[in-house]
Amino acid sequence: MSNPEENQEIKNLEAVAEIEDDAARDLSVYVPEKHRKPGETAFAIIATVFGVLGYYFALDMTSENYSSPSVFPKLASVIIIICGLICIFKACKKEAPEAGSPNVFRYLLPKDVIVVLVLLLVYCIALPRLHFIPSSYVFMVIGMIYLHRGKYIWQSFVISAAAMAVLVVIFRYVFLVILP
């Protein structure tokens, strides 16, 4: 019989082996996934539909000349349609999402994405009241501190100040844009 300390040590070694397997994975070799991601087929269908709609609306733009303004929207729409159809075909060849995989909303909107979207909403509300420079600086600082999980606080203040200085110089003095 093994004692609890040995069992814990075995568990720790297995956990380290799993981490090393993930870290040592060779990213230069493409290994296709067996299972679809949540919402993969639906996204491919929606992209294809938008491509078809884009092409349809581009038909009304101008004549059929190659130099008409509708050439690039038509070309982009055709590329979107082709890519969407390829994605549909590939998604249909894969197995259904794994039983333990998250639903579409949890997969597309993890906690960090939701927090940043809330920060963006607060930023949009604060922008007209505080103006561009203070609201952008506060948004960058809070966003960086959150994404660094509370670490590198002073670096967040300094990097945000430097980024704001560069943005102000470029847009206000080089491009002569009046900032809100």
N, C-alpha and C positions, 0 to 999 in steps of 0.2 A: 504494500500500500504506500502511496505517496502522501507526503505531508502537504499542508496548505501552502507553505512557502514555495515548494517545488511547482505546484500547480500555478501559482501566481507568476513565477519566473517563466514557465512555459508559455503562459498567455502573453506576457510581455515580449518574449522572443517572437511569437507569432505576429503580434502587432507590429514589431519592428520590421519583420520580413515583408509584411504587406505594404508598409510604407516604402521600403526599399524597392519592391516590385513596381509600385506606382512611379517612383522617382527614376528608376532605371529603364523605364519604357522607352524604346527607340522611336522617336517621333518622325524620323526620316522614312520610315516604312509605313505605307498606308495599309491599314487593316479595316476592311469594311465592317460596319456594325451589323449585328444580326437583327436587332430589334429597332423598330421605328421610335423616334422621339415623340413625346406627347404633342399632338397637333400638327405633326409633320405633313400628313396628307392634306389636311384642311388648309394649311398655309400654302402648299403648292397649288391647290385648286384656286384659292383666292388670288394668288399672284398671276395665274394664267388668265383668270377672268378680268383682272385689272389690265393685263396686257392686251386682251381682246378689246376691252372698252377704250383703252388708249389708242389703239389702231383705228377703231371706229370713229372716234372723235377727230383723229388726225386726217381722216378722209375728207372731212368738211372744211379743212383749213384752206387749201388752195388747189391748183390744178395738178396734173400728173407729171409735171416737169421735174427733172432731176435737181434743178436748182431752186425749187419752191421751198418755202419755209416748213412744209410738212414732211420733208424727207427725214430729218433727224427724229422727230417724234414717231414716225412710222418705223424707222430702223430700231429705235429703242423699244418700241412695242413688240416688234418681231423677236428681238432678243429676249425680252421678258417672257413672251409666249413659249419660245423654244426652251428656255431654262425651266419654266414652270412645268412643261410637259415632261422634260427629263426628270425633274424632281418627283412628279407624280409616278412616273414609271419606276424609278428607284424605290420610292416609298412603298409601292404596291408589291415589290419583290421581297421586302423585308417582312419579318414576323411582326405581330402586334406588339405594342409596348409591353415591357415586363410588368408583372403583377405588382411589384413593389414600387414602380416608378410614380412620380408625383403626377397630379392632374395637370392640365394645360396651363392653368393660371398660376399654380405653384411653380411650374417649370419656367414659365416666361417672366414671372414677377417674384423673384426671391426677395427676401427682406431688404437687402441692400438697394435693390432697384426701387422698391416702394419708398424707402426713406429718401433716396435722392429725388424721386418724383415729388414727394411732399416738400422737400427743400426748394425745388424749382418753383412749386406753386407759391410758397411763402415769398420767394425771391420776386416772382412776378407781381405779387400784391405789394411788396415793399418798394419796388422800383420807382413807381410814380411818387411815392411819399418821401423816400430817402434820397432819391436820385441815383445815378449810375454808379459812381465811385464807391460810396459807403455801402450800398446794398450788395454790389458785386464783391467787394472785399469781404464782407461778413459771410456771404454765401460760400465763397471759396474757403475761408478759414473753417467754417463749421463743417463743410463737406469733406475737407481734407482730414480734419480731426476725427470725424466719424469713420471715414474709410481706413484710417490708420489705427482704428480701435483705441483712440485716446492716447496714442503714442506720438512722439515727434511734434508736440504742441508748438514749441517755439519755431521749429522749422516751418510749420504750417503758416504761422504769422508772417515770417520772413519771405517765404516763397510766394504767398498771396500778395504781399506788398510789392514784391518785384514784378510779379505778373501784371498787377494793376498799373504799375508805372510804365511797363512796356506797352500795354494796351492803350493807355492814355496818350503816350508819346506818338505811337503809330497812328491812332485814329484821329486824335485832336490836332496834332501838329503836322503829320505827314499827309494824311488823306483829307484833312480839314473837315472832319465829320463832327457835328455838334452832338455831343453825348447827352442822353436824356437825364 
